Amino acid sequence: MYKHLLLYAVAFISIKSSFSQGCSDAGICTTGSNTHYNKPSNDSTSTEKERGFKYVNIGLTQALGEEKTYIFTPFVEVGIQTTPHSVLSVKATANVARNSAVSKIGMGDVYIVHSTNFINKTDKHEFFLNLGGKFATNRGAFKDFHQDLPMYFQSSLGTFDFLVGFNYQFHCKLGTLSAAVGYQQPLININRNSSFSHPTIADYNAYSFNRKGDFTARLDKVFQIKKFEFGAGALYIYHIQNDEIEFDNGDIFALNGSKGHTLNITGLFKYNINDMVQIGVTGGAPVITRDVRPDGLTRKFVITPIVNFNF
């Protein structure tokens, strides 16, 4: 039984967070998304230790990207309680992308987020501030026969980003209503990918891809019946500027159409085995996408089984 639990565990961390930009996630979509499952204690009189390991999540996101490319993203996330109402989470990822012609595996980006619950004197209302960053592990320039592969084969976006989000949750007898907004801004770009597809530009002499920021808004309703939880939601993403290509002579070309709106619908199912272990699965699919998505984050669907362990 535990072998099966661990198999699905490799996928449960993103259970509430695998909602993305058609259906991708540059990072901000997951920021603070696990606070419902791994939240700091809201009992100010609790004798629970104020510091130490809070949870460990293990997951495996599965998705279908461009050109029938299957993308698998295993990850491990560790939550460390820093105060009675704050948790620091560190999430490490890997990435496997393969289709009929190419297969690539690499280390994915690393996410560090600090989440604080500012409303902690009631069981009904919670308000979280999430601050953190995304850290690139490579330049997004994996090659095949000396040619850069498109971004959907890359395991990193090649950017160091600032993440900030707010998450409000209302708890009632039937479950939880959650509303969240977030913003992600690339600060440092080390991307050196030169393989692009755009109707108005050839990719010769390209030097790097410059990704712009995102604003997100998410609304979820989760119902709880005994040990079971199920829910649905919507995730809106606005890519605030057109992405850019930089050439080796210093010229910069804006990729028109890469700015714009994305809307995903999401679903969730979860089973609470006990107070320490939960398993479940989530899914997401886009209903509205941007015209041009050069960052390689296009997903036709995302499915994430996940297991989390609370301490």
Salt bridges, closest charged atoms under 4 A:
GLU48 OE2 - LYS54 NZ 3.35
ASP109 OD2 - LYS134 NZ 2.93
GLU126 OE1 - LYS39 NZ 3.59
GLU126 OE1 - HIS171 NE2 2.57
ASP148 OD1 - LYS143 NZ 2.42
ASP214 OD2 - ARG211 NH1 2.81
ASP214 OD1 - HIS239 ND1 2.64
ASP220 OD2 - LYS16 NZ 3.77
ASP220 OD2 - ARG218 NE 3.01
GLU229 OE1 - HIS36 NE2 3.39
GLU229 OE2 - LYS270 NZ 3.60
ASP243 OD1 - HIS239 NE2 2.66
ASP243 OD2 - ARG290 NH1 3.94
GLU244 OE1 - LYS212 NZ 3.48
ASP295 OD2 - ARG211 NE 2.86
ASP295 OD2 - ARG290 NH2 3.24
